[in-house]
């Protein structure tokens, strides 16, 4: 079955760019699904960051839209998140997940990776 | 402030039944399916209910979902200690063109 694994720096300096990658195994990123990022600040709830389809179609959280880019790398079967001009408020566990084309729910999820923004 | 509103916490005794509410608007719950996720501490969320009231394969039938108008509910019967977790509702919002989550509800099994 499909498995997802996030990777990237665990520490990013304030005003810098947060960059994460999600490797997809057991399935193709060129399926008809949407590939998604969700984040969770420590002790707080879930926040949808955005999603992308292999065709390039994407949707972003309006509150983050001016700073976020999600892209797909079909050759590596992975997708990536870039969040620019980060602040302490961007400190969170970042999860990647698949939104099924027919099921329309998030499954599976990666294990999550904590990114801390330091001043 | 989350777009979908859930109670911060609920509690109930083992073997009892508990419901968790999720309130939204016509642009999300009122016009789109609702999903429910369970999250144990330090773990990734897991889908419990999708499309308002459907169970994914492998999810216990002690979990059930319902929706009426702009509100949805998750019910858990026969409570077990392993059900202690955070629960989140989610729906697509047509006005925001985005998925929105509830703030989460912490379930304590007394």
Interface residues (C-beta under 8 A of the other chain):
Chain A: X36 X38 X45 X46 X47 X48 X51 X59 X60 X61 X62 X95 X97 X103 X104 X105 X106 X107 X109 X110 X111 X112
Chain B: X2 X33 X35 X37 X39 X44 X45 X46 X47 X50 X51 X56 X88 X90 X96 X97 X98 X99 X100 X101 X102 X103 X104
